[in-house]
């Protein structure tokens, strides 16, 4: 089993690099944005992001995810190629039909005077094209994961990052294009990823249309559309509630706080899903699969808790560094703790939901997320006018907690896993206790505050050790790793 842990960790680490490289632009360039784009204008991007994520979820029909599930048991290379070809043709047809309808409709809506921002139509037009190429990216990146080509995955995403980064700087600094520059840079980078990945995709295509598998994949993926839509509404709908009841500046501030709390989602949750999901599908029938999934979840939850604790206690310093102390942006740090621990719960519910994917009961995913999304929007409408952006952040935490609970209950019903409850409680209470110590104890000196927080961060694994969180095998493995590293040190002459 330890070899499987190593393989999972390796895959997650490698794919996380690719995922991180593709998403880093927003953080690397935040100091640039804070100096060249007002918080009010930046709020337009905060409102555009849910739209293109929503469109990506709908237009993909979850076919890239379904393809992974159908390729896993198929051993015939030609049959695999024909299923990839079928998925590609289905996506191309859906995307072409969408674009033929979307651009005239957007022009009509703009003509009716619906948009407050005169540039909002242009932002949406660029977003439509961006969604088109991003959906095609999903297909080829899923195929790379299935064939376990992590380095090609990293190279393509690094290329995308480099192009996106360079164009952002040129468009914003030299051409003074503002929010338009951010969207246009992402579009060009996405197109280039499709161009450079096309040889790999063509190599794995067999030009034969498989109607039967397509129907099955659509049946599998269709409920996931509603799951994705509801998840986006659940995650990002609060921005529109904030925009409605508060100000554009409040929307921008909340979006910045959400972005930093979302580091956990971007760097850990998404990376984990990218690396772990293909492995999980391939070992479903293994005798020790459930024990393996239980142990993996413990490690995964531990990483989530440690990350949320670190982000929360250093939230003020992080925002100050990335926004260069811009006072209009600084207020974002106050919502980061709630959002960070909300993403811990989001990570657990995505893991629990895998059980429903294993048994192809995806309709439960849709119902659970839709009900929680309705609850979240309703509570946001009640809380945001009274509590401001704190109310939105609080409901993000509560809603993800409900999702985790419901997914656990339904997933256990169809695919029971005996999770390590005592160890998970030790992780939870250790992380929360250290957070309250680091966040709420007043320290006037910045230097002493940072030192105290670093000590608390290093104390996290030590306290777990004193609580006997680690079993003998894990301690022995850790000692072996330390010993091996010591032996590799060069001998001083």
VOMI-217942 format. One record per atom (N, C-alpha, C): x, y, z; residue in one letter. Coordinates in steps of 0.05 Angstrom, whole numbers, plus 5000, padded with zeros to 4 digits. Layout:
N
XYZa/...
//
This chain:
493
501749765000x/500050005000x/501750255000x/504150245013x/505850475014x/506650564986x/507150364968x/507850434940x/505550584927x/503050514933x/500850654921x/500650944932x/501350974958x/501451244970x/503551414955x/505851294950x/508051434937x/507151514909x/505951334894x/505051394867x/502951614868x/501051604886x/498951814888x/500252084894x/502052084914x/503452334921x/505052444898x/506352274883x/507952364860x/506152484839x/503952344833x/502152444812x/500852704820x/499952724845x/498752974855x/500753194854x/503253144862x/505353354863x/505853454834x/506253264816x/506953344788x/504653504775x/502253394778x/499953534765x/499353794780x/500053814805x/499554064819x/501354284808x/503854204799x/505554404787x/504354514762x/503254344745x/501954434721x/499554614728x/497954524747x/495554684755x/496354954767x/498454954783x/499455204795x/500455394774x/502055284755x/503155454734x/500955584718x/498755434713x/496655544696x/494955754711x/495155764737x/493355944753x/494856164767x/497556164765x/499156354780x/498856644772x/498056694747x/498056964737x/496557154754x/494157074763x/492557254779x/493857344805x/495657174816x/497057254841x/499657404835x/501057314814x/503557444807x/503057734800x/500857774785x/500358044774x/498558214792x/497758114815x/495958264832x/497258534841x/499858544847x/501058804852x/500758994829x/501058884804x/500659054780x/497859144777x/495958964782x/493059044780x/492459254801x/493459224825x/492859414847x/493859694841x/495859724823x/496959984817x/495860104792x/494759934774x/493760034748x/490760004743x/489459844761x/486559804757x/485259874784x/483160044783x/481760114808x/480259884819x/479759874845x/478259654857x/475359644845x/474259874836x/471659874824x/471659744797x/473659804780x/473959664754x/474559374757x/476159304777x/476859024782x/474458864789x/472358994800x/469958854807x/468558734782x/468958854759x/467858754734x/468958474728x/471558444733x/472758184729x/471657984749x/471258074774x/470157904795x/467357794787x/465857964773x/463157884764x/463257724738x/465357754722x/465557604697x/466357314702x/468157274722x/469257004727x/467056794731x/464956844747x/462856644750x/461456574724x/461256774706x/459856724681x/461356534663x/464056574661x/465456384643x/465856114656x/465956104683x/466055844696x/463355694692x/461255844694x/458555734690x/458255624661x/459155784642x/458955694614x/460755454609x/463055444621x/464855214617x/463554964628x/462254984651x/460954754663x/458654654645x/457054834634x/454754754618x/455754644591x/457454784577x/458254714550x/459954464548x/461354404570x/463054154569x/461353904573x/458853944583x/457053714589x/458453504606x/460553584621x/462253404637x/463353174621x/463553214595x/464552994578x/467552924583x/469253134588x/472053054594x/472252874619x/470652934640x/470552764664x/469452494658x/467252484643x/465952234636x/467852064619x/469452194601x/471252044584x/473351894601x/474352024622x/476251884640x/474951624652x/472451654660x/471051424672x/470651194652x/470251264626x/469751054606x/472350944595x/474451104594x/476951004584x/478350804603x/477850844629x/479250694650x/479050384646x/476650274642x/476449984639x/476949884610x/477150074591x/477549994563x/480449934557x/481149694547x/483949624542x/484649644513x/482649654495x/483249664466x/483949944458x/486349984447x/487250254440x/485450384419x/484650234399x/482950344378x/480250434389x/479150274407x/476550354419x/476950604436x/479150624450x/479750864465x/479851104447x/481251074424x/481551294405x/478851384393x/477051184388x/474451254377x/472751404397x/473051334423x/471551474444x/472551764447x/475251804444x/476352074446x/475352234422x/475352114398x/474352254374x/471352334377x/469852144387x/466952204392x/466552434411x/468052434432x/467852654452x/468652914440x/470852914424x/471753164411x/469653274392x/468553104375x/466553194356x/464053294370x/463253164392x/460853264407x/461353544418x/463753584429x/464453844441x/464654064420x/465853994397x/466054194375x/463254284366x/461454094363x/458654154354x/457354334375x/457554264401x/456254424422x/457354704423x/460054734421x/461354994423x/460655174399x/460555054375x/459855214351x/457055314353x/455155144362x/452355224365x/452155444385x/453655424407x/453555634428x/454455904417x/456755904403x/457756164394x/455956294373x/454656134357x/452756244337x/450456384350x/449756294374x/447456414389x/448356634408x/450756604420x/451556774443x/452157054434x/453657094412x/454457364404x/452157534396x/450257444379x/447857614374x/446157674399x/445957474417x/444457514441x/445757724459x/448357724461x/449757914478x/449458194466x/449558214440x/449158484427x/446358584433x/444358414432x/441658494437x/441258594466x/442458434485x/442258514513x/443558784518x/445858824506x/447359074509x/445659304497x/444259254475x/442659464462x/440259544480x/439459354498x/437259414516x/438159584540x/440759634542x/441759794564x/441859654591x/442259384590x/442359234615x/444959264630x/447159294616x/449759294629x/450459574640x/451259584665x/452159844678x/454759934666x/456659744663x/459259814652x/459159804622x/459860024608x/459660024578x/461459824565x/463559724579x/465359534567x/464559244573x/462359204588x/461658934597x/460958754573x/459758864552x/459258704528x/461858594516x/463858764514x/466458674503x/467658464521x/467458494547x/468558294565x/467158024561x/464558034557x/463057784553x/463757654526x/464057814505x/464857704479x/467557554480x/469457684494x/472057544497x/471657294514x/469957304534x/469557074551x/468356844536x/466556894517x/465356684501x/467456524486x/469356674474x/471556534460x/473356394479x/473956514502x/475656394522x/474456134532x/471856124537x/470455884545x/470755664524x/470455734499x/470655544477x/473255394477x/475455544479x/478055424478x/478855284505x/477755394527x/478255264553x/476954984554x/474554964543x/473154704543x/474754494527x/475854584504x/477554404488x/480154334503x/481154534518x/483454474535x/482954254555x/480554264567x/479754064586x/480053784575x/479153754550x/479253484537x/482153384535x/483853554524x/486653454519x/488153424546x/487653594565x/488953564591x/487953314606x/485453254603x/484353004615x/485752764602x/486152774576x/487452554561x/490352524570x/491652744574x/494452724585x/494552594612x/492652654629x/492552534655x/491952234653x/490152154635x/489551874633x/491951714623x/493451824605x/495751684594x/498251734611x/497851864634x/500051914653x/502452044639x/501952284628x/503952444615x/504352704631x/505252684656x/505252924673x/507153144663x/509353064651x/511253274643x/510253434619x/508853294601x/507653444579x/505453634589x/504053534610x/501953694623x/503253954634x/505453924648x/506854154660x/507854344639x/509154234618x/510254404597x/508154574584x/505854454577x/503654604565x/502554824583x/502254754608x/501254954627x/503255174633x/505855104632x/507955304636x/507955494612x/507555384588x/507355554564x/505055744567x/502755634576x/500355804579x/500856024599x/502155954621x/502856154642x/504656374631x/506756294616x/508656494606x/507456694587x/505856584568x/504456754549x/502556944563x/500956834581x/498956994596x/500357214611x/502457144625x/503957334641x/505057564624x/506457484603x/507757694586x/505657874573x/503457764563x/501457924550x/500058114570x/499558014594x/498358184615x/500058434620x/502658394623x/504358614629x/504358814605x/504558704581x/504658874557x/502059034553x/499858894555x/497259024551x/496559224573x/497259164598x/496559344620x/498459584622x/501059524621x/502959744626x/503359914601x/503659784578x/504259934553x/501660044540x/499659864538x/497259944523x/494960054541x/495360034567x/493360144586x/490560034581x/490359774578x/487759654570x/486059564593x/487059554618x/485459494641x/484459204642x/481959164650x/480758904653x/480758754626x/480358894604x/480358764578x/482958614573x/485258724583x/487858604579x/487958324593x/486758304617x/486758054631x/485357834616x/482957904605x/481357704590x/482657634564x/483657834549x/484957784523x/487457614526x/489057664547x/491457504551x/490757214556x/488657164572x/487856894578x/486856754552x/485456904535x/484456784511x/486756694492x/488656874488x/490856814470x/492456574481x/492956564507x/494456344519x/492856084516x/490256094519x/488655854516x/488655744487x/488555924468x/488755844440x/491455704434x/493555824444x/496255704440x/496555434452x/495255394476x/495355124488x/494054924470x/491854994458x/490454814439x/492254754415x/493554954405x/495254914381x/497554724387x/498954774410x/501354614416x/500654334426x/498154294436x/497354024445x/496153854423x/495653984400x/494153844378x/495653584368x/498353584366x/499653334358x/499053094376x/499053144402x/498352934422x/495552844418x/493653034415x/490852964412x/490352804387x/491552894364x/491152754339x/492252464340x/494452434354x/495652164357x/493751974370x/492052064388x/490251884403x/487351894392x/487051984367x/484451984355x/484151754335x/481951614336x/481151424316x/478551514304x/478451604278x/476051734267x/473651544263x/472451474285x/470051314285x/468151414307x/465751484299x/463851594318x/462351374333x/462551374359x/461251174376x/458751284389x/456451224377x/453951334387x/453251224415x/453650954418x/452950824444x/454450944468x/457150944467x/458651064489x/457951354494x/457451504472x/456751794475x/454151824491x/452151664485x/449651674500x/450151614529x/451851404535x/452351334563x/453851554577x/455751684563x/457351894576x/455552144581x/453752204562x/451952424566x/450052374589x/449152124591x/447352044614x/448852074640x/451452004640x/453052024664x/453652314670x/454352474649x/455252744653x/453052954656x/450652894646x/448453084646x/447753184675x/447452994694x/446953094721x/449153264733x/451653204723x/453953364733x/453953654723x/452453704701x/452153984692x/450754144714x/448554024724x/447054164745x/448754184771x/450353974775x/452153974798x/454154214796x/455354234771x/457254444767x/456054724768x/453654754756x/452255014757x/451655094785x/450554904800x/449854954828x/452355014845x/454554874839x/457054914854x/458155194848x/457855284823x/458855554817x/457055764830x/454455724829x/452555904843x/453155914872x/453755674883x/454355654912x/456955794919x/458955764901x/461555874907x/461756174900x/460456254878x/460956524867x/458456704866x/456056584871x/453556734870x/453556954891x/454956914913x/454957124934x/456157384925x/457757374904x/458957624893x/456657804882x/454657684869x/452557844858x/450657954880x/450457794902x/448857894925x/450358134937x/452958114940x/454558334951x/454358574933x/454558534906x/454358754887x/451658894889x/449458734893x/446758844894x/446259014919x/447158904942x/446559044968x/448659234977x/451159194968x/453359374977x/454359534954x/456959564951x/458059734930x/459959574912x/460759684889x/462659554871x/465259514885x/466059704902x/468559674917x/468459434936x/466159404950x/465759174967x/465958914952x/464858904927x/465058674910x/467958604904x/469458814897x/472258774891x/473858674915x/473358794938x/474758714963x/474058424970x/471458354968x/470658074974x/471957884954x/472057964929x/473257794908x/476257754914x/477657954923x/480457924930x/480857734953x/479157764974x/479357584997x/478757294989x/476757264971x/476056994961x/478356874945x/479657044930x/481956944914x/484156834931x/484756974953x/486956874971x/486056634986x/483556634996x/482556385009x/482456154990x/481856224964x/481756024943x/484355904935x/486555994947x/489155874942x/489055574949x/487555504970x/487155224978x/485855074956x/483755194944x/482355054922x/484155024898x/485555234891x/487155224867x/489655044869x/491055064891x/493654924894x/493354644905x/491254594921x/491054334935x/488654174925x/486254284926x/483854124919x/483954054890x/484254254872x/484254194843x/486654014836x/488954074847x/491353914841x/490953624850x/489753594874x/489253324884x/487353174865x/485253304856x/483353174838x/484653094812x/486353274801x/487653214776x/489452974778x/491052954800x/492852724803x/491652474813x/489652494831x/488652264845x/486352124830x/484652274816x/482352154803x/482951934784x/484851964765x/485451744747x/486451494762x/487951524784x/488951304800x/486551164813x/484751324825x/482451224839x/480751054821x/480251144796x/478551004778x/479750734770x/482450734768x/483750484758x/483950274780x/483650344806x/484050154827x/481350094842x/479150164829x/476550124843x/476049834851x/476949644835x/476449364840x/478549234858x/480549384866x/482649264884x/481549204911x/482548984923x/481548894949x/482049104971x/484249234969x/484949424991x/484249714984x/482449754964x/481850024954x/480650204976x/478750094992x/477450265011x/479250345034x/480950165043x/482950235063x/484850455053x/485650425028x/487350615015x/486050885013x/483450895005x/482051145003x/481751285031x/481351115051x/481051225079x/483651365088x/485951225084x/488451335092x/489251585076x/488751575050x/489251805033x/487752055043x/485152005051x/483552235060x/484652365085x/485752195103x/486952305127x/489252495121x/491052415103x/493252585095x/492352835081x/490352795064x/489253015048x/487953225067x/486453135086x/485153315105x/487253465122x/489353325129x/491453455144x/492853675129x/493253635103x/494453845087x/492554085084x/489954025081x/487954235079x/487954405105x/487954275128x/487854415153x/490354595158x/492654475152x/495154625155x/495154875137x/494254845112x/494155065093x/492255285102x/489855205111x/487955405120x/488955555144x/490255405163x/491355535187x/493455745179x/495255665160x/497455845152x/496256095138x/494456055120x/493256285105x/491756475124x/490356355144x/488756515162x/490456695180x/492556585192x/494056745211x/495856945197x/496656885172x/498357075157x/496757235137x/494057245140x/492357375120x/493057675116x/493557815138x/494158105136x/496758155120x/498757995127x/501358025115x/501257955085x/499757745078x/499557645050x/498257865033x/496057975042x/494658175026x/496358425024x/497758505045x/499458735044x/501758705023x/502858465022x/505058415003x/504058424974x/501858274969x/500958244941x/499558494930x/498558664947x/497258914938x/498959154942x/501459114951x/503359334957x/502159534977x/500459424995x/499359595016x/497159785007x/496059744983x/493959924973x/491559914992x/490860135005x/488760135026x/486060045015x/485560094989x/482960004978x/482759704976x/484959564975x/485059274972x/485459145000x/486559285019x/487459155044x/485259035060x/482759145059x/480559045076x/479858755070x/480958645048x/480258375040x/481258165060x/483258235076x/484458035094x/482457925115x/480458085122x/478758015145x/476957775138x/476457725112x/474657495105x/476257245098x/478857265097x/480457035089x/480256795108x/480256825134x/480056595152x/477456435147x/475156565146x/472656425141x/472656285114x/473656415094x/473756295067x/475756065066x/477956095079x/480055875079x/478955625091x/477655645115x/476555405127x/474055305112x/472755485098x/470555405080x/471655225058x/474055285048x/475255115027x/476254855038x/476854845064x/477454585076x/475054395074x/472754505080x/470254355079x/469554295050x/470154475031x/469754415003x/471454184994x/473954175004x/475753954997x/474753685007x/473553685031x/472553435041x/470053345026x/468353535018x/465853455004x/466553354976x/468553464963x/469353364936x/470453084939x/471853024960x/472852754964x/470552564970x/468752634987x/466452464994x/464752414969x/464552614951x/462852574928x/463952374908x/466452304910x/467652104892x/466251834894x/465251774918x/463851514922x/461451494903x/460051724899x/457751724881x/458551704852x/460951804845x/462051774818x/462751474813x/463951354834x/464751074830x/462350894822x/460050934836x/457750764831x/455850894810x/456751104797x/455251234775x/452451334784x/452451444809x/449951554820x/450151864820x/450851974797x/451452264796x/448952434800x/446552324798x/444152484802x/444052584831x/445152434850x/445152524877x/446952764881x/449252774865x/450953004866x/449353254859x/447753234837x/446253464828x/444253564848x/442753394860x/440653474879x/441853594904x/444053474914x/445353574939x/446353864934x/447853904912x/449054164908x/446954374901x/444854294886x/442754484879x/441254584905x/440654404922x/439254484947x/440954664964x/443554594966x/445354764982x/445755044969x/445755044942x/446055304928x/443755484934x/441255374933x/438855534939x/438955634968x/439855464986x/440055545014x/442155765017x/444355745004x/446555935006x/445656214996x/444456214972x/443556474961x/441456604979x/439556444989x/437556555006x/438656675032x/440556525044x/441756625069x/443556875063x/444856875040x/446457115033x/444757365031x/442357325019x/440457555016x/439657665043x/439457485063x/438757565090x/441057685105x/443457575102x/445757645119x/447457885108x/447757895081x/449558095070x/448658375076x/446058445075x/445258725082x/445858795111x/445958595129x/446458645157x/449358615165x/450758425153x/453558365161x/455658435140x/454758525116x/456658595095x/458058355084x/460558395076x/462158175064x/462657955085x/462558015111x/462857795131x/460657595129x/458157695123x/455957505121x/456257325097x/457357425075x/457857255051x/459957045057x/462057125071x/464256935078x/463256725097x/461556805117x/460456615136x/458756405122x/457056495103x/455356305089x/456856125071x/459156215061x/460856035045x/461855805062x/462555865087x/463555665106x/461255465113x/458955575120x/456655405129x/455655235105x/455455345082x/454455195059x/456254965051x/458855005052x/460654785046x/460654575068x/460054665093x/459754465114x/457354285110x/455054405101x/452754245095x/453254055071x/454654155051x/455253985028x/456953745037x/458953795053x/460653575063x/459053365078x/457153465095x/455453275110x/453753105092x/452353235073x/450453085056x/451952895038x/454252985027x/455752805009x/456852565025x/457652605050x/458552385066x/456352185071x/453952285078x/451752105084x/450851935060x/450652065037x/449651925013x/451851745001x/454351845001x/456551684990x/456951435006x/456851455033x/457251225050x/455051015046x/452651105038x/450450925033x/451050735010x/452350844989x/452850684965x/455750564963x/457650704976x/460450614975x/461650675002x/461250495021x/462050535048x/465150525052x/466150725065x/469050735072x/469250795101x/470850645116x/471250685144x/473550895148x/472751145151x/474751355154x/475851355182x/478251475185x/479751475210x/478751705227x/476451675240x/475051895254x/476752025276x/478051865293x/479551985315x/481852155305x/483252055285x/485552205274x/484552465261x/482252455247x/481152685234x/480352905255x/479252815278x/478553005299x/481053135311x/483152985313x/485653105324x/486653315305x/486553265279x/487353465259x/485553715261x/482953675263x/481053895263x/481554075288x/481553955311x/481754125335x/484454245339x/486554115330x/489254225331x/489454475314x/488454455289x/488554675271x/486854915281x/484454865291x/482755075300x/483955215325x/484955055344x/486155165368x/488455345362x/490255255345x/492555425337x/491655675323x/489655655306x/488555885292x/487656105312x/486056025331x/484956215350x/487156345367x/489256195373x/491556305387x/492956515370x/493556445345x/495056615327x/493556855317x/490856835314x/489357045302x/488257245322x/487457155345x/486057325364x/487757435387x/490157325391x/491857445412x/493157695402x/492657925414x/493758185404x/496758205409x/498258265387x/501058315389x/501658565373x/502658775386x/503059035372x/505459025354x/507558885361x/509958885345x/509658695321x/510158795297x/509858635273x/511758405273x/514258455282x/516358245282x/515558025301x/514758095325x/513957895345x/511457745336x/509657875323x/507257745312x/507957535292x/509757605273x/510657415252x/512057175265x/513857225285x/515357015298x/513456825313x/511456935326x/509456775341x/507956595321x/507156705299x/505656555279x/507256335267x/509856385262x/511656175251x/511955955271x/512156025297x/512455825318x/509955645319x/507655775317x/505155625318x/504955435293x/505855535271x/505855375246x/507555125249x/509955165260x/511754935264x/510754745287x/509154855305x/508054695327x/505854505318x/504754555294x/502454385285x/503254095284x/505354015269x/506053725268x/507053625295x/508353795311x/509353705337x/507053635356x/505053805356x/502753745374x/501353485365x/501153445338x/499953195328x/501552955337x/504152985338x/505952765347x/505352705377x/505152925393x/504652885422x/501952765427x/500052815408x/497352705411x/497252415399x/499552315391x/499752045380x/498052015355x/498152225338x/496752215313x/498052015294x/500652015293x/502151845274x/502351555285x/501951355268x/502351085277x/505251005273x/506050765283x/508850685283x/509950665255x/508350565236x/509350535209x/509950805197x/508251005202x/508751275191x/511251405204x/511651365230x/514051465243x/516551335232x/516351075228x/518650925217x/519351015189x/517251055173x/517651155145x/518951425145x/518051605164x/519151865166x/522151865174x/522751685193x/525551665202x/527251555180x/526251365164x/527751255142x/528351475121x/526351645116x/526751865097x/528852065107x/528752135133x/530752315144x/533552185143x/533651925149x/536251785148x/537351785120x/535551735100x/536451725073x/537551995064x/536152215072x/537052485065x/539752545078x/540152445102x/542752485116x/545052345102x/544452105092x/546551955078x/547352085051x/545452235040x/545952355014x/547552615016x/547852715041x/549452965044x/552352925037x/553553105022x/556453075015x/558253075040x/560152915040x/562052895063x/564153115060x/564453275081x/566453495081x/569253375084x/571053465067x/573853375069x/575353545089x/
//
